[in-house]
Amino acid sequence: MTTSVETATGVKKTMVLNMGPQHPSTHGVLRILLELDGETVLKAVPDVGYLHTGIEKSCEDKTYSQATTLTDRMDYLNPLGNNLVYALAVEKLLGLEVPKRAQYIRVMMVELQRISSHLVWLGTHAIDLGAMSVFLYCFREREEILKLFELFAGQRMMTSYIRIGGVALEPPAGWRDRVGKFLGMMPSRIDEYEALLTENRIWMARTKGVGVIKLEDAIAYSMTGPTLRAAGLAYDNRKVFPYSSYEEFDFSVPTRTDSDCFARYMLRIAEMRESLKIVKQAMEKISDSGPIKSEAAGIIPPQREKMKTEMEALIYHFKIFTEGFSPAPGEAYVTIESPRGELGCFIASDGSAKPLRCHFRSPSFINLQALPMIVEGQIIADVVACIGTIDIVLGDVDR
């Protein structure tokens, strides 16, 4: 479609182009209306909603425990993080204290999930810009993380491993060797990615000075996560509002100041290295024995051994899975640091066994609103790079 705009030199014709919703470089079913002067973007309007699943409303039709499985399917590159923020919100509502051992296991799992998410981001972003090999290498390493998830939870992606009150299962036999092997292998693989990309002339030409957003604008748009930290602000929920014992871990919050696509790339590379440090510390903190769930009769399912030998435990088990539990009326809000930024969960209870209201603050949705400012004045090919470095997941945008 062509349109006309008034300029200082007269009337100029522009073109309005649909990018998506099926375009692979939009990283999902995202439609962007681009108004173009030749190849230069004058205006961009994101059109979301094509992947809307109604997950928040579905949570309100499930018991608190049943809704856990729905959270896996929002940001499908961060299922364990979604489990965690939901579990923390319900635990806050209930006033539950989670055992330290379970907290450390949670930290280890969500940091492995962060690395996995960044690998998918780097691989898909690289192939968008023409770097085929990096895509293959990133998915090679991600496969090793998915094998670890399968080892712990019996499921590669939608694990539902983090549950209200703790985690679903004891760490399996041999887990330390398997995780340790991954930690020993991964730093050299990250070095490989950098050797291929960081000083590559084509990569630098496609990313340096492209998609710049000023820090004050990023703050005004409520952006969080790597996109904000690449603009210079060291804001990370793991440091600012520690949860799950993150205050006991020693790690840095990487920042950059260029706030372009290259800076966002370098920042996520640094974040993967920091996550490896956290996973190593978590391994050292996790003892070989101890509780992995809170003790709360009528809320947390009893141990299977007790269920088989004690009638009271069997009754609690039956009632929890058939009727659920009913928190006192009230509300709770919790935030965590997802791979994409600040992920929040709001839960309201009316005293019944199902949430009165369940709402998630998804970082992909918030960060996406800054795309029109970031791509204005860029060319079409740069729009692809900008979408990639914002790192949106459409399941997280639409929910």
BANU-774318 format. One record per residue (C-alpha): residue in three letters; x, y, z; residue number from 1. Coordinates in steps of 0.05 Angstrom, whole numbers. Layout:
<atom code="ala" u="X" v="Y" w="Z" pos="NUM"/>
...
end
This chain:
<atom code="met" u="0" v="0" w="0" pos="1"/>
<atom code="thr" u="26" v="69" w="-17" pos="2"/>
<atom code="thr" u="13" v="133" w="23" pos="3"/>
<atom code="ser" u="33" v="205" w="15" pos="4"/>
<atom code="val" u="68" v="249" w="66" pos="5"/>
<atom code="glu" u="82" v="324" w="65" pos="6"/>
<atom code="thr" u="156" v="342" w="66" pos="7"/>
<atom code="ala" u="193" v="408" w="60" pos="8"/>
<atom code="thr" u="204" v="395" w="-14" pos="9"/>
<atom code="gly" u="133" v="374" w="-29" pos="10"/>
<atom code="val" u="93" v="310" w="-28" pos="11"/>
<atom code="lys" u="131" v="244" w="-22" pos="12"/>
<atom code="lys" u="101" v="176" w="-32" pos="13"/>
<atom code="thr" u="116" v="123" w="20" pos="14"/>
<atom code="met" u="101" v="49" w="24" pos="15"/>
<atom code="val" u="67" v="12" w="81" pos="16"/>
<atom code="leu" u="93" v="-59" w="86" pos="17"/>
<atom code="asn" u="70" v="-117" w="129" pos="18"/>
<atom code="met" u="129" v="-152" w="162" pos="19"/>
<atom code="gly" u="99" v="-216" w="191" pos="20"/>
<atom code="pro" u="60" v="-246" w="224" pos="21"/>
<atom code="gln" u="92" v="-307" w="190" pos="22"/>
<atom code="his" u="161" v="-276" w="176" pos="23"/>
<atom code="pro" u="215" v="-319" w="210" pos="24"/>
<atom code="ser" u="256" v="-259" w="231" pos="25"/>
<atom code="thr" u="199" v="-232" w="274" pos="26"/>
<atom code="his" u="214" v="-290" w="321" pos="27"/>
<atom code="gly" u="142" v="-314" w="324" pos="28"/>
<atom code="val" u="74" v="-291" w="301" pos="29"/>
<atom code="leu" u="88" v="-216" w="306" pos="30"/>
<atom code="arg" u="62" v="-168" w="253" pos="31"/>
<atom code="ile" u="96" v="-101" w="244" pos="32"/>
<atom code="leu" u="68" v="-47" w="198" pos="33"/>
<atom code="leu" u="128" v="-11" w="169" pos="34"/>
<atom code="glu" u="121" v="56" w="134" pos="35"/>
<atom code="leu" u="180" v="61" w="87" pos="36"/>
<atom code="asp" u="214" v="114" w="46" pos="37"/>
<atom code="gly" u="253" v="68" w="0" pos="38"/>
<atom code="glu" u="287" v="21" w="50" pos="39"/>
<atom code="thr" u="287" v="72" w="107" pos="40"/>
<atom code="val" u="236" v="61" w="163" pos="41"/>
<atom code="leu" u="195" v="123" w="178" pos="42"/>
<atom code="lys" u="147" v="90" w="225" pos="43"/>
<atom code="ala" u="136" v="21" w="256" pos="44"/>
<atom code="val" u="73" v="-5" w="290" pos="45"/>
<atom code="pro" u="76" v="-73" w="325" pos="46"/>
<atom code="asp" u="11" v="-112" w="321" pos="47"/>
<atom code="val" u="8" v="-166" w="374" pos="48"/>
<atom code="gly" u="-44" v="-218" w="396" pos="49"/>
<atom code="tyr" u="-37" v="-272" w="343" pos="50"/>
<atom code="leu" u="-11" v="-323" w="395" pos="51"/>
<atom code="his" u="-60" v="-305" w="450" pos="52"/>
<atom code="thr" u="-73" v="-367" w="493" pos="53"/>
<atom code="gly" u="-112" v="-337" w="551" pos="54"/>
<atom code="ile" u="-64" v="-368" w="601" pos="55"/>
<atom code="glu" u="-77" v="-317" w="656" pos="56"/>
<atom code="lys" u="-152" v="-329" w="652" pos="57"/>
<atom code="ser" u="-142" v="-404" w="648" pos="58"/>
<atom code="cys" u="-102" v="-400" w="713" pos="59"/>
<atom code="glu" u="-164" v="-371" w="747" pos="60"/>
<atom code="asp" u="-202" v="-434" w="727" pos="61"/>
<atom code="lys" u="-151" v="-481" w="758" pos="62"/>
<atom code="thr" u="-131" v="-496" w="829" pos="63"/>
<atom code="tyr" u="-66" v="-463" w="851" pos="64"/>
<atom code="ser" u="-26" v="-526" w="840" pos="65"/>
<atom code="gln" u="-57" v="-542" w="772" pos="66"/>
<atom code="ala" u="-40" v="-473" w="745" pos="67"/>
<atom code="thr" u="35" v="-488" w="751" pos="68"/>
<atom code="thr" u="33" v="-528" w="686" pos="69"/>
<atom code="leu" u="3" v="-468" w="649" pos="70"/>
<atom code="thr" u="61" v="-422" w="669" pos="71"/>
<atom code="asp" u="110" v="-466" w="631" pos="72"/>
<atom code="arg" u="76" v="-447" w="566" pos="73"/>
<atom code="met" u="80" v="-371" w="570" pos="74"/>
<atom code="asp" u="152" v="-355" w="557" pos="75"/>
<atom code="tyr" u="169" v="-423" w="527" pos="76"/>
<atom code="leu" u="244" v="-408" w="531" pos="77"/>
<atom code="asn" u="239" v="-395" w="606" pos="78"/>
<atom code="pro" u="191" v="-447" w="634" pos="79"/>
<atom code="leu" u="229" v="-457" w="699" pos="80"/>
<atom code="gly" u="231" v="-382" w="711" pos="81"/>
<atom code="asn" u="156" v="-378" w="699" pos="82"/>
<atom code="asn" u="146" v="-435" w="749" pos="83"/>
<atom code="leu" u="190" v="-398" w="799" pos="84"/>
<atom code="val" u="155" v="-330" w="797" pos="85"/>
<atom code="tyr" u="87" v="-363" w="803" pos="86"/>
<atom code="ala" u="109" v="-408" w="861" pos="87"/>
<atom code="leu" u="140" v="-348" w="898" pos="88"/>
<atom code="ala" u="76" v="-308" w="891" pos="89"/>
<atom code="val" u="32" v="-365" w="918" pos="90"/>
<atom code="glu" u="83" v="-378" w="974" pos="91"/>
<atom code="lys" u="80" v="-305" w="993" pos="92"/>
<atom code="leu" u="4" v="-309" w="994" pos="93"/>
<atom code="leu" u="8" v="-370" w="1039" pos="94"/>
<atom code="gly" u="66" v="-346" w="1082" pos="95"/>
<atom code="leu" u="105" v="-410" w="1065" pos="96"/>
<atom code="glu" u="179" v="-416" w="1080" pos="97"/>
<atom code="val" u="217" v="-457" w="1029" pos="98"/>
<atom code="pro" u="276" v="-501" w="1053" pos="99"/>
<atom code="lys" u="345" v="-475" w="1035" pos="100"/>
<atom code="arg" u="363" v="-537" w="997" pos="101"/>
<atom code="ala" u="302" v="-527" w="952" pos="102"/>
<atom code="gln" u="320" v="-454" w="942" pos="103"/>
<atom code="tyr" u="390" v="-471" w="919" pos="104"/>
<atom code="ile" u="363" v="-524" w="871" pos="105"/>
<atom code="arg" u="315" v="-472" w="843" pos="106"/>
<atom code="val" u="372" v="-423" w="831" pos="107"/>
<atom code="met" u="414" v="-475" w="795" pos="108"/>
<atom code="met" u="356" v="-495" w="750" pos="109"/>
<atom code="val" u="335" v="-425" w="731" pos="110"/>
<atom code="glu" u="406" v="-405" w="715" pos="111"/>
<atom code="leu" u="414" v="-465" w="670" pos="112"/>
<atom code="gln" u="348" v="-442" w="639" pos="113"/>
<atom code="arg" u="377" v="-372" w="630" pos="114"/>
<atom code="ile" u="437" v="-400" w="592" pos="115"/>
<atom code="ser" u="391" v="-443" w="550" pos="116"/>
<atom code="ser" u="348" v="-382" w="532" pos="117"/>
<atom code="his" u="408" v="-340" w="514" pos="118"/>
<atom code="leu" u="434" v="-396" w="470" pos="119"/>
<atom code="val" u="368" v="-397" w="431" pos="120"/>
<atom code="trp" u="371" v="-321" w="426" pos="121"/>
<atom code="leu" u="443" v="-321" w="401" pos="122"/>
<atom code="gly" u="432" v="-377" w="352" pos="123"/>
<atom code="thr" u="369" v="-348" w="321" pos="124"/>
<atom code="his" u="396" v="-277" w="321" pos="125"/>
<atom code="ala" u="460" v="-300" w="287" pos="126"/>
<atom code="ile" u="422" v="-338" w="232" pos="127"/>
<atom code="asp" u="378" v="-276" w="222" pos="128"/>
<atom code="leu" u="442" v="-238" w="204" pos="129"/>
<atom code="gly" u="472" v="-294" w="162" pos="130"/>
<atom code="ala" u="516" v="-332" w="212" pos="131"/>
<atom code="met" u="492" v="-403" w="201" pos="132"/>
<atom code="ser" u="547" v="-440" w="240" pos="133"/>
<atom code="val" u="533" v="-404" w="306" pos="134"/>
<atom code="phe" u="461" v="-426" w="303" pos="135"/>
<atom code="leu" u="483" v="-499" w="299" pos="136"/>
<atom code="tyr" u="534" v="-492" w="355" pos="137"/>
<atom code="cys" u="485" v="-457" w="402" pos="138"/>
<atom code="phe" u="433" v="-511" w="393" pos="139"/>
<atom code="arg" u="487" v="-564" w="405" pos="140"/>
<atom code="glu" u="500" v="-534" w="474" pos="141"/>
<atom code="arg" u="427" v="-523" w="489" pos="142"/>
<atom code="glu" u="415" v="-597" w="477" pos="143"/>
<atom code="glu" u="462" v="-612" w="535" pos="144"/>
<atom code="ile" u="420" v="-567" w="581" pos="145"/>
<atom code="leu" u="356" v="-600" w="558" pos="146"/>
<atom code="lys" u="386" v="-668" w="575" pos="147"/>
<atom code="leu" u="399" v="-642" w="645" pos="148"/>
<atom code="phe" u="327" v="-619" w="652" pos="149"/>
<atom code="glu" u="304" v="-687" w="629" pos="150"/>
<atom code="leu" u="350" v="-719" w="680" pos="151"/>
<atom code="phe" u="321" v="-677" w="737" pos="152"/>
<atom code="ala" u="247" v="-673" w="717" pos="153"/>
<atom code="gly" u="235" v="-727" w="665" pos="154"/>
<atom code="gln" u="217" v="-673" w="614" pos="155"/>
<atom code="arg" u="261" v="-631" w="568" pos="156"/>
<atom code="met" u="222" v="-566" w="563" pos="157"/>
<atom code="met" u="155" v="-560" w="599" pos="158"/>
<atom code="thr" u="184" v="-589" w="663" pos="159"/>
<atom code="ser" u="137" v="-560" w="717" pos="160"/>
<atom code="tyr" u="196" v="-578" w="762" pos="161"/>
<atom code="ile" u="190" v="-518" w="809" pos="162"/>
<atom code="arg" u="127" v="-528" w="851" pos="163"/>
<atom code="ile" u="92" v="-489" w="905" pos="164"/>
<atom code="gly" u="133" v="-501" w="968" pos="165"/>
<atom code="gly" u="196" v="-527" w="935" pos="166"/>
<atom code="val" u="214" v="-572" w="876" pos="167"/>
<atom code="ala" u="180" v="-634" w="848" pos="168"/>
<atom code="leu" u="234" v="-687" w="855" pos="169"/>
<atom code="glu" u="300" v="-702" w="890" pos="170"/>
<atom code="pro" u="361" v="-689" w="847" pos="171"/>
<atom code="pro" u="375" v="-755" w="810" pos="172"/>
<atom code="ala" u="435" v="-800" w="822" pos="173"/>
<atom code="gly" u="497" v="-775" w="786" pos="174"/>
<atom code="trp" u="472" v="-705" w="776" pos="175"/>
<atom code="arg" u="535" v="-672" w="803" pos="176"/>
<atom code="asp" u="578" v="-706" w="751" pos="177"/>
<atom code="arg" u="531" v="-688" w="694" pos="178"/>
<atom code="val" u="524" v="-614" w="714" pos="179"/>
<atom code="gly" u="599" v="-610" w="729" pos="180"/>
<atom code="lys" u="614" v="-637" w="660" pos="181"/>
<atom code="phe" u="571" v="-584" w="628" pos="182"/>
<atom code="leu" u="604" v="-529" w="670" pos="183"/>
<atom code="gly" u="673" v="-554" w="647" pos="184"/>
<atom code="met" u="653" v="-554" w="574" pos="185"/>
<atom code="met" u="612" v="-490" w="567" pos="186"/>
<atom code="pro" u="664" v="-433" w="577" pos="187"/>
<atom code="ser" u="705" v="-456" w="517" pos="188"/>
<atom code="arg" u="642" v="-460" w="475" pos="189"/>
<atom code="ile" u="624" v="-388" w="492" pos="190"/>
<atom code="asp" u="696" v="-370" w="471" pos="191"/>
<atom code="glu" u="681" v="-403" w="404" pos="192"/>
<atom code="tyr" u="619" v="-360" w="394" pos="193"/>
<atom code="glu" u="660" v="-297" w="407" pos="194"/>
<atom code="ala" u="716" v="-320" w="362" pos="195"/>
<atom code="leu" u="666" v="-327" w="306" pos="196"/>
<atom code="leu" u="627" v="-262" w="318" pos="197"/>
<atom code="thr" u="656" v="-209" w="364" pos="198"/>
<atom code="glu" u="710" v="-183" w="316" pos="199"/>
<atom code="asn" u="676" v="-207" w="253" pos="200"/>
<atom code="arg" u="672" v="-147" w="205" pos="201"/>
<atom code="ile" u="604" v="-167" w="177" pos="202"/>
<atom code="trp" u="575" v="-178" w="247" pos="203"/>
<atom code="met" u="601" v="-110" w="271" pos="204"/>
<atom code="ala" u="575" v="-75" w="210" pos="205"/>
<atom code="arg" u="505" v="-105" w="221" pos="206"/>
<atom code="thr" u="502" v="-90" w="296" pos="207"/>
<atom code="lys" u="547" v="-32" w="316" pos="208"/>
<atom code="gly" u="510" v="34" w="318" pos="209"/>
<atom code="val" u="445" v="-2" w="299" pos="210"/>
<atom code="gly" u="382" v="2" w="342" pos="211"/>
<atom code="val" u="408" v="53" w="392" pos="212"/>
<atom code="ile" u="362" v="74" w="449" pos="213"/>
<atom code="lys" u="382" v="126" w="501" pos="214"/>
<atom code="leu" u="381" v="105" w="574" pos="215"/>
<atom code="glu" u="329" v="157" w="592" pos="216"/>
<atom code="asp" u="283" v="131" w="537" pos="217"/>
<atom code="ala" u="294" v="59" w="559" pos="218"/>
<atom code="ile" u="273" v="79" w="630" pos="219"/>
<atom code="ala" u="213" v="118" w="604" pos="220"/>
<atom code="tyr" u="190" v="56" w="567" pos="221"/>
<atom code="ser" u="198" v="14" w="630" pos="222"/>
<atom code="met" u="248" v="-31" w="595" pos="223"/>
<atom code="thr" u="285" v="-82" w="637" pos="224"/>
<atom code="gly" u="335" v="-138" w="629" pos="225"/>
<atom code="pro" u="394" v="-140" w="581" pos="226"/>
<atom code="thr" u="364" v="-85" w="537" pos="227"/>
<atom code="leu" u="364" v="-36" w="597" pos="228"/>
<atom code="arg" u="432" v="-59" w="623" pos="229"/>
<atom code="ala" u="463" v="-50" w="554" pos="230"/>
<atom code="ala" u="442" v="23" w="560" pos="231"/>
<atom code="gly" u="483" v="30" w="624" pos="232"/>
<atom code="leu" u="436" v="17" w="683" pos="233"/>
<atom code="ala" u="456" v="-42" w="728" pos="234"/>
<atom code="tyr" u="385" v="-61" w="747" pos="235"/>
<atom code="asp" u="376" v="-135" w="762" pos="236"/>
<atom code="asn" u="322" v="-163" w="807" pos="237"/>
<atom code="arg" u="370" v="-216" w="832" pos="238"/>
<atom code="lys" u="410" v="-159" w="864" pos="239"/>
<atom code="val" u="357" v="-106" w="877" pos="240"/>
<atom code="phe" u="302" v="-151" w="904" pos="241"/>
<atom code="pro" u="338" v="-217" w="920" pos="242"/>
<atom code="tyr" u="295" v="-280" w="921" pos="243"/>
<atom code="ser" u="308" v="-354" w="931" pos="244"/>
<atom code="ser" u="373" v="-338" w="969" pos="245"/>
<atom code="tyr" u="406" v="-300" w="911" pos="246"/>
<atom code="glu" u="436" v="-253" w="963" pos="247"/>
<atom code="glu" u="483" v="-311" w="983" pos="248"/>
<atom code="phe" u="512" v="-316" w="913" pos="249"/>
<atom code="asp" u="572" v="-279" w="886" pos="250"/>
<atom code="phe" u="561" v="-254" w="815" pos="251"/>
<atom code="ser" u="566" v="-189" w="775" pos="252"/>
<atom code="val" u="513" v="-151" w="736" pos="253"/>
<atom code="pro" u="545" v="-136" w="668" pos="254"/>
<atom code="thr" u="530" v="-69" w="636" pos="255"/>
<atom code="arg" u="548" v="-33" w="572" pos="256"/>
<atom code="thr" u="537" v="39" w="551" pos="257"/>
<atom code="asp" u="532" v="38" w="475" pos="258"/>
<atom code="ser" u="460" v="13" w="477" pos="259"/>
<atom code="asp" u="462" v="-15" w="406" pos="260"/>
<atom code="cys" u="452" v="-85" w="379" pos="261"/>
<atom code="phe" u="526" v="-101" w="389" pos="262"/>
<atom code="ala" u="523" v="-80" w="462" pos="263"/>
<atom code="arg" u="462" v="-123" w="475" pos="264"/>
<atom code="tyr" u="499" v="-182" w="443" pos="265"/>
<atom code="met" u="561" v="-172" w="486" pos="266"/>
<atom code="leu" u="518" v="-164" w="548" pos="267"/>
<atom code="arg" u="483" v="-231" w="539" pos="268"/>
<atom code="ile" u="550" v="-265" w="526" pos="269"/>
<atom code="ala" u="575" v="-237" w="593" pos="270"/>
<atom code="glu" u="510" v="-259" w="627" pos="271"/>
<atom code="met" u="520" v="-331" w="605" pos="272"/>
<atom code="arg" u="589" v="-330" w="638" pos="273"/>
<atom code="glu" u="559" v="-302" w="702" pos="274"/>
<atom code="ser" u="504" v="-355" w="702" pos="275"/>
<atom code="leu" u="557" v="-409" w="698" pos="276"/>
<atom code="lys" u="589" v="-380" w="762" pos="277"/>
<atom code="ile" u="521" v="-381" w="797" pos="278"/>
<atom code="val" u="508" v="-454" w="776" pos="279"/>
<atom code="lys" u="576" v="-474" w="803" pos="280"/>
<atom code="gln" u="562" v="-440" w="870" pos="281"/>
<atom code="ala" u="493" v="-471" w="874" pos="282"/>
<atom code="met" u="523" v="-540" w="864" pos="283"/>
<atom code="glu" u="569" v="-529" w="923" pos="284"/>
<atom code="lys" u="512" v="-504" w="967" pos="285"/>
<atom code="ile" u="464" v="-562" w="952" pos="286"/>
<atom code="ser" u="473" v="-615" w="1005" pos="287"/>
<atom code="asp" u="463" v="-689" w="990" pos="288"/>
<atom code="ser" u="405" v="-694" w="1038" pos="289"/>
<atom code="gly" u="350" v="-651" w="1067" pos="290"/>
<atom code="pro" u="280" v="-629" w="1050" pos="291"/>
<atom code="ile" u="262" v="-606" w="980" pos="292"/>
<atom code="lys" u="191" v="-582" w="1000" pos="293"/>
<atom code="ser" u="159" v="-543" w="1056" pos="294"/>
<atom code="glu" u="123" v="-580" w="1110" pos="295"/>
<atom code="ala" u="51" v="-556" w="1106" pos="296"/>
<atom code="ala" u="-5" v="-606" w="1115" pos="297"/>
<atom code="gly" u="-63" v="-594" w="1069" pos="298"/>
<atom code="ile" u="-21" v="-550" w="1022" pos="299"/>
<atom code="ile" u="41" v="-589" w="1003" pos="300"/>
<atom code="pro" u="32" v="-662" w="984" pos="301"/>
<atom code="pro" u="63" v="-709" w="1036" pos="302"/>
<atom code="gln" u="122" v="-753" w="1020" pos="303"/>
<atom code="arg" u="102" v="-816" w="982" pos="304"/>
<atom code="glu" u="130" v="-860" w="1037" pos="305"/>
<atom code="lys" u="84" v="-828" w="1088" pos="306"/>
<atom code="met" u="25" v="-832" w="1040" pos="307"/>
<atom code="lys" u="35" v="-907" w="1036" pos="308"/>
<atom code="thr" u="39" v="-918" w="1112" pos="309"/>
<atom code="glu" u="-2" v="-863" w="1145" pos="310"/>
<atom code="met" u="-77" v="-854" w="1134" pos="311"/>
<atom code="glu" u="-75" v="-780" w="1150" pos="312"/>
<atom code="ala" u="-22" v="-768" w="1096" pos="313"/>
<atom code="leu" u="-63" v="-807" w="1046" pos="314"/>
<atom code="ile" u="-125" v="-765" w="1061" pos="315"/>
<atom code="tyr" u="-84" v="-700" w="1053" pos="316"/>
<atom code="his" u="-56" v="-725" w="987" pos="317"/>
<atom code="phe" u="-125" v="-741" w="961" pos="318"/>
<atom code="lys" u="-156" v="-675" w="982" pos="319"/>
<atom code="ile" u="-98" v="-632" w="954" pos="320"/>
<atom code="phe" u="-103" v="-664" w="885" pos="321"/>
<atom code="thr" u="-179" v="-665" w="882" pos="322"/>
<atom code="glu" u="-200" v="-602" w="918" pos="323"/>
<atom code="gly" u="-136" v="-560" w="923" pos="324"/>
<atom code="phe" u="-121" v="-513" w="981" pos="325"/>
<atom code="ser" u="-153" v="-446" w="998" pos="326"/>
<atom code="pro" u="-108" v="-388" w="1018" pos="327"/>
<atom code="ala" u="-137" v="-333" w="1062" pos="328"/>
<atom code="pro" u="-165" v="-274" w="1022" pos="329"/>
<atom code="gly" u="-109" v="-227" w="1002" pos="330"/>
<atom code="glu" u="-61" v="-212" w="946" pos="331"/>
<atom code="ala" u="13" v="-218" w="931" pos="332"/>
<atom code="tyr" u="62" v="-193" w="878" pos="333"/>
<atom code="val" u="132" v="-220" w="865" pos="334"/>
<atom code="thr" u="184" v="-204" w="812" pos="335"/>
<atom code="ile" u="244" v="-243" w="788" pos="336"/>
<atom code="glu" u="297" v="-233" w="734" pos="337"/>
<atom code="ser" u="279" v="-273" w="673" pos="338"/>
<atom code="pro" u="327" v="-277" w="613" pos="339"/>
<atom code="arg" u="287" v="-220" w="582" pos="340"/>
<atom code="gly" u="279" v="-175" w="642" pos="341"/>
<atom code="glu" u="233" v="-164" w="702" pos="342"/>
<atom code="leu" u="180" v="-219" w="704" pos="343"/>
<atom code="gly" u="125" v="-206" w="755" pos="344"/>
<atom code="cys" u="67" v="-247" w="780" pos="345"/>
<atom code="phe" u="6" v="-219" w="816" pos="346"/>
<atom code="ile" u="-41" v="-267" w="852" pos="347"/>
<atom code="ala" u="-106" v="-248" w="887" pos="348"/>
<atom code="ser" u="-145" v="-296" w="931" pos="349"/>
<atom code="asp" u="-217" v="-293" w="952" pos="350"/>
<atom code="gly" u="-210" v="-351" w="1000" pos="351"/>
<atom code="ser" u="-229" v="-405" w="949" pos="352"/>
<atom code="ala" u="-186" v="-460" w="919" pos="353"/>
<atom code="lys" u="-177" v="-422" w="854" pos="354"/>
<atom code="pro" u="-142" v="-354" w="844" pos="355"/>
<atom code="leu" u="-190" v="-295" w="840" pos="356"/>
<atom code="arg" u="-139" v="-260" w="794" pos="357"/>
<atom code="cys" u="-74" v="-281" w="762" pos="358"/>
<atom code="his" u="-33" v="-232" w="722" pos="359"/>
<atom code="phe" u="38" v="-233" w="696" pos="360"/>
<atom code="arg" u="83" v="-174" w="680" pos="361"/>
<atom code="ser" u="118" v="-201" w="618" pos="362"/>
<atom code="pro" u="184" v="-167" w="600" pos="363"/>
<atom code="ser" u="176" v="-184" w="526" pos="364"/>
<atom code="phe" u="111" v="-145" w="522" pos="365"/>
<atom code="ile" u="139" v="-84" w="558" pos="366"/>
<atom code="asn" u="205" v="-83" w="519" pos="367"/>
<atom code="leu" u="170" v="-91" w="451" pos="368"/>
<atom code="gln" u="135" v="-24" w="458" pos="369"/>
<atom code="ala" u="202" v="11" w="448" pos="370"/>
<atom code="leu" u="213" v="-22" w="380" pos="371"/>
<atom code="pro" u="183" v="36" w="340" pos="372"/>
<atom code="met" u="232" v="85" w="371" pos="373"/>
<atom code="ile" u="291" v="37" w="362" pos="374"/>
<atom code="val" u="279" v="23" w="288" pos="375"/>
<atom code="glu" u="259" v="93" w="265" pos="376"/>
<atom code="gly" u="310" v="116" w="214" pos="377"/>
<atom code="gln" u="340" v="47" w="204" pos="378"/>
<atom code="ile" u="334" v="6" w="141" pos="379"/>
<atom code="ile" u="291" v="-57" w="134" pos="380"/>
<atom code="ala" u="350" v="-104" w="145" pos="381"/>
<atom code="asp" u="365" v="-69" w="211" pos="382"/>
<atom code="val" u="293" v="-81" w="236" pos="383"/>
<atom code="val" u="311" v="-155" w="236" pos="384"/>
<atom code="ala" u="373" v="-142" w="279" pos="385"/>
<atom code="cys" u="333" v="-97" w="327" pos="386"/>
<atom code="ile" u="277" v="-148" w="338" pos="387"/>
<atom code="gly" u="330" v="-201" w="352" pos="388"/>
<atom code="thr" u="368" v="-161" w="404" pos="389"/>
<atom code="ile" u="306" v="-141" w="442" pos="390"/>
<atom code="asp" u="297" v="-217" w="450" pos="391"/>
<atom code="ile" u="221" v="-223" w="450" pos="392"/>
<atom code="val" u="183" v="-288" w="459" pos="393"/>
<atom code="leu" u="113" v="-282" w="430" pos="394"/>
<atom code="gly" u="84" v="-330" w="481" pos="395"/>
<atom code="asp" u="108" v="-281" w="534" pos="396"/>
<atom code="val" u="80" v="-222" w="495" pos="397"/>
<atom code="asp" u="10" v="-249" w="483" pos="398"/>
<atom code="arg" u="-2" v="-298" w="540" pos="399"/>
end
